Amino acid sequence: MLSRKIKIGNVNIGGGCDIAVQSMLSVKHNDLTGNISQAAQLEQAGCEILRVAVPDKASVALIPAIKEKISIPLVADIHFDYKLALEAVAAGADKIRINPGNIGDNDRVKQVADACRQKNIPIRIGVNSGSLEKEILKKYGSPTPKALVESALHHALLLEKYDFDSIVVSLKSSSVNRTVDAYRLMAQKRDYPLHLGVTEAGTSRMGLIRSSIGIGALLLDGIGDTIRVSLTASPVEEIAAARDILLALNKNKNGVTVISCPTCGRTSLDIREIAEKAESALKNHTKKLTVAVMGCAVNGPGEAREADICVCGGENSAALFVRGSFVKTLPQEKIIPELLEQVDAFTYEEGAADA
């Protein structure tokens, strides 16, 4: 089912729009300069929606200060104090993220809904397995997928009761299985745009693995409108990881996909080094195409037919294929320079492959 379309600042999500990449500032909230600097870095890295924690009244000042320096939407992350949500709206936040389970009674939720409606600001209902209401935990015994969905639906329907429907929902757990099941269940019930992520996913290594499995499974199901890869690492790494996930799934992001073989005893060249150099050199390239780095003649020619550009290793040399056709043999020292030249010169004319 197609989700409803909503606007966050100058970015649309849902309704078949491109999947937007998000991250969150990790600088202490009392470091204004540091937050502004990191926000600019994240925008440059490809972040499309940015979130900032607003834990106290003083930190509300981050909102206008950051917005002055970036052109992407800024989301205010609010917990516990509904007055901070009201002040964040007044300060110019493009979206409010609240966890209704800890924001207070219904009247407080209504005040936030009214303020956001007046400014055409959407609200994300962010439900986490660690912050479910006591009543729901008692009912289900643990933060099951049904418990997460029930919590989110309760608060979403409460907002709708107050004539507010610009709603985004997230249902995050540190358990990949629980997260995936919760989102699938929600997608069956309502058409809210869904913000995907596995919360507390972990370090750069395991966090990326958990996030790739969870987010990837849902995106392959056609579920999800915006994503955040939560890593215990620099948020710039989150952006790179998110864009790589979308690129791997061929989901709307331009960029070069580098595929390479795992190598075996038939390989004569250092394919790992060549592939890593190619991937590093092409990571910010905007053309949407596939480059294959293959080790020998077993799979190389076949991959050459599927890839836009392919180098297939031989004895201290490599065969270069473009659009499936052999072009020339390259000495080892010319492989990377020629590969980059071919990417720069590549056009999609005359039936070129679409990565």
C-alpha positions in Angstrom: 0.0 0.0 0.0 1.3 3.4 -1.0 1.9 5.7 2.0 0.5 9.2 2.2 2.8 12.0 1.1 3.9 14.7 3.5 6.3 17.6 3.3 9.2 18.2 5.7 10.6 21.6 5.0 11.7 21.3 1.3 11.7 17.5 1.2 8.7 15.3 0.4 8.5 11.7 1.8 5.9 9.0 1.2 3.5 8.7 -1.8 6.2 7.1 -3.9 8.8 9.9 -3.4 12.5 9.0 -3.2 13.6 7.5 0.0 15.2 10.3 2.1 18.4 9.7 4.2 18.5 11.0 7.7 20.9 11.3 10.6 21.2 13.0 13.9 23.7 15.5 15.4 25.9 13.9 18.0 27.6 17.1 19.4 26.7 18.1 22.9 23.7 20.4 22.9 25.5 23.2 24.6 28.2 23.4 21.8 26.6 25.7 19.3 29.6 26.0 17.0 30.2 22.2 17.0 26.6 21.5 16.1 26.6 24.0 13.3 29.9 22.6 11.9 28.6 19.0 12.1 25.3 19.9 10.5 27.2 21.4 7.5 29.4 18.3 7.3 26.3 16.0 7.2 24.6 18.1 4.5 27.7 17.9 2.4 27.9 14.1 3.0 24.4 13.7 1.6 22.1 13.9 4.6 18.6 15.0 3.4 16.8 15.4 6.8 18.7 16.2 10.0 17.6 15.8 13.6 18.9 17.6 16.7 18.2 16.8 20.3 16.4 19.5 22.3 16.7 18.4 25.9 16.2 21.8 27.6 15.1 25.3 26.9 18.6 26.7 26.2 19.1 24.1 23.4 16.1 25.5 21.5 18.5 28.2 20.3 20.2 25.5 18.2 17.3 25.4 15.8 17.5 28.9 14.2 21.3 28.9 14.4 21.6 25.6 12.5 18.9 26.4 10.0 20.7 29.5 9.1 23.7 27.4 7.9 22.0 24.5 6.1 19.4 24.1 3.4 18.0 20.7 4.5 15.1 20.2 6.9 15.8 20.2 10.7 13.9 18.0 13.0 13.6 18.8 16.8 13.9 15.6 18.9 11.7 16.1 22.0 11.3 13.9 25.1 9.4 14.4 28.4 8.6 18.2 28.1 5.8 19.2 25.7 6.7 22.8 26.2 10.0 22.2 24.4 8.0 20.9 21.4 6.0 24.1 21.4 9.1 26.3 21.6 10.8 24.2 18.9 7.8 24.9 16.6 8.1 28.6 17.3 11.8 28.5 16.7 11.3 27.2 13.2 11.8 23.4 13.4 10.7 21.6 10.2 9.4 18.6 12.0 8.8 17.5 15.6 9.8 14.1 16.8 8.0 13.1 20.0 7.5 9.9 21.9 3.9 10.4 23.1 4.4 7.8 25.8 6.6 10.2 27.7 5.3 13.6 26.6 2.5 13.8 29.1 -1.3 13.6 29.1 -3.6 14.0 26.1 -4.1 17.8 26.6 -0.3 18.3 26.1 -0.3 16.1 23.0 -3.2 18.3 21.7 -1.3 21.5 22.3 1.7 20.1 20.3 -0.7 19.0 17.5 -2.4 22.4 17.3 0.9 24.2 17.2 2.3 22.0 14.4 -1.0 22.3 12.4 -0.8 26.0 12.5 2.7 26.0 11.1 2.2 23.0 8.7 4.9 21.0 10.5 4.6 17.2 10.6 5.1 15.1 13.7 7.0 11.8 13.9 5.7 9.4 16.5 8.8 7.6 17.5 8.1 4.4 19.4 11.1 2.5 20.8 11.1 -0.8 22.5 12.7 0.8 25.5 10.1 3.4 26.1 6.8 1.7 25.8 3.9 2.7 28.1 3.7 0.6 31.3 0.1 -0.5 30.4 1.2 -1.9 27.0 4.2 -3.7 28.4 2.0 -5.3 31.1 -0.5 -6.4 28.4 2.1 -8.0 26.1 4.8 -8.9 28.7 7.6 -7.5 26.5 8.0 -5.0 23.7 6.6 -7.3 21.0 5.9 -6.1 17.5 2.2 -5.9 18.4 3.0 -3.8 21.4 5.1 -1.4 19.4 2.3 -1.0 16.8 -0.4 -0.6 19.4 1.5 2.2 21.0 2.1 4.0 17.8 -1.5 3.6 16.6 -2.9 4.8 19.9 -0.9 8.1 19.6 -1.4 8.5 15.9 -5.1 8.1 16.2 -5.0 10.6 19.1 -3.4 13.1 16.8 -6.0 12.5 14.2 -8.7 13.0 16.8 -7.2 16.5 17.2 -7.5 17.1 13.5 -3.8 16.4 12.7 -2.8 13.9 10.0 0.7 15.0 8.9 2.1 12.0 10.8 5.3 9.9 10.3 5.7 6.7 12.3 8.8 4.8 13.5 8.8 1.6 15.4 12.4 0.8 16.4 13.9 -2.0 18.4 17.5 -3.2 18.8 16.2 -6.6 17.7 16.2 -6.8 13.9 13.4 -9.4 13.8 11.2 -7.4 16.1 11.8 -4.2 14.1 11.0 -5.8 10.8 7.9 -7.5 12.1 6.6 -4.3 13.7 7.0 -2.3 10.5 5.4 -5.0 8.4 2.4 -5.0 10.7 2.1 -1.3 10.7 2.2 -1.1 6.9 -0.8 -3.5 6.8 -2.8 -1.3 9.1 -2.3 2.4 8.1 -0.7 4.5 5.3 1.5 6.7 7.5 5.0 7.3 6.0 7.4 5.1 7.8 10.8 6.2 9.1 13.0 3.0 9.1 15.8 2.1 11.4 17.1 -0.4 13.9 17.7 1.5 17.2 20.9 0.9 19.2 22.2 -1.1 16.3 25.8 -0.9 17.5 29.2 -0.1 16.2 30.3 0.6 12.6 30.6 -3.1 12.0 27.7 -4.8 13.7 25.4 -1.7 13.5 25.8 -1.6 9.7 25.1 -5.4 9.5 21.9 -5.1 11.7 20.7 -2.0 9.9 21.4 -3.4 6.4 19.4 -6.6 7.2 16.5 -4.8 8.9 16.2 -1.7 6.6 17.0 -3.8 3.5 14.4 -6.4 4.2 11.7 -3.7 4.6 12.7 -1.8 1.5 12.6 -5.0 -0.5 9.0 -5.4 0.7 8.2 -1.9 -0.5 8.0 -0.6 3.0 9.7 2.6 4.1 9.9 6.3 3.1 13.0 7.6 5.0 15.8 5.8 6.7 18.4 6.3 9.4 21.3 3.9 10.0 22.0 4.3 13.7 25.7 3.7 14.4 27.9 4.2 17.5 30.1 6.2 15.2 30.4 9.5 13.4 27.0 10.5 11.9 28.8 11.1 8.7 29.4 7.3 8.6 25.6 6.9 9.0 25.0 8.8 5.8 27.5 6.8 3.8 26.0 3.6 5.1 22.5 4.7 4.3 23.4 5.7 0.8 25.2 2.4 0.2 22.2 0.5 1.3 20.0 2.4 -1.1 22.5 2.0 -3.9 22.8 -1.7 -3.3 19.0 -2.1 -3.5 18.9 0.2 -6.6 16.6 2.6 -4.6 16.7 6.0 -6.2 20.3 7.1 -5.3 22.8 7.8 -8.0 26.3 6.5 -7.6 28.7 3.9 -8.9 28.2 0.3 -7.7 31.5 -1.5 -7.5 31.1 -5.3 -7.6 34.2 -7.6 -7.2 34.9 -11.3 -6.9 36.1 -12.8 -3.6 39.2 -14.2 -5.5 40.6 -17.7 -5.5 43.8 -19.6 -6.5 43.3 -18.7 -10.1 43.8 -15.0 -9.4 47.1 -13.4 -10.5 46.4 -9.7 -9.7 45.7 -8.1 -6.3 42.0 -7.8 -6.9 41.3 -6.7 -3.4 43.6 -3.7 -3.8 42.2 -2.8 -7.2 38.6 -3.0 -6.0 39.3 -1.0 -2.8 41.0 1.7 -4.8 38.2 1.8 -7.3 35.5 2.0 -4.6 37.4 4.7 -2.8 37.9 6.8 -6.0 34.3 6.4 -7.1 32.5 6.8 -3.8 31.2 10.3 -4.5 30.7 9.8 -8.3 27.2 10.7 -9.4 26.8 8.5 -12.4 24.5 5.6 -11.8 26.4 2.6 -13.2 28.0 -0.7 -12.3 31.7 -1.3 -12.3 33.0 -4.9 -12.0 36.5 -5.9 -10.8 37.0 -9.6 -11.6 39.9 -11.8 -10.9 40.0 -14.3 -13.8 38.3 -15.6 -16.9 35.9 -17.9 -15.1 33.2 -15.3 -14.2 34.9 -12.2 -15.6 33.5 -12.2 -19.1 30.0 -13.0 -17.8 30.1 -10.1 -15.4 31.5 -7.9 -18.1 28.3 -8.4 -20.1 26.2 -7.4 -17.0 28.3 -4.5 -15.9 28.7 -1.1 -17.6 32.5 -1.3 -17.2 34.5 -4.3 -16.2 38.2 -5.1 -15.7 39.0 -8.8 -15.7 42.4 -9.8 -14.3 45.0 -11.8 -16.2 48.8 -12.3 -15.7 50.0 -8.8 -14.6 47.3 -7.3 -16.8 43.5 -6.9 -17.1 41.1 -7.0 -19.9 38.8 -4.0 -20.1 35.2 -4.4 -21.2 32.7 -1.5 -21.7 29.0 -2.3 -22.3 29.9 -5.9 -22.6 32.4 -5.5 -25.4 36.2 -6.0 -25.1 38.1 -2.8 -25.5 41.7 -3.5 -24.8 44.3 -5.1 -22.4 45.7 -2.9 -19.7 49.0 -3.3 -17.9 48.7 -3.5 -14.2 49.7 0.1 -13.5 47.1 1.4 -15.9 44.1 -0.4 -14.5 42.8 2.2 -12.0 43.6 5.3 -14.2 41.9 3.8 -17.2 38.9 2.6 -15.1 38.3 6.1 -13.8 38.7 7.6 -17.3 36.1 5.2 -18.6 33.7 6.1 -15.8 34.1 9.8 -16.5 33.6 9.2 -20.3 30.7 6.8 -19.9 27.3 7.8 -21.5 24.0 6.0 -21.6 23.7 6.2 -25.3 23.2 3.3 -27.7 21.6 0.9 -25.2 24.1 1.4 -22.3 23.2 -0.7 -19.3 21.2 0.8 -16.5 22.7 0.0 -13.2 
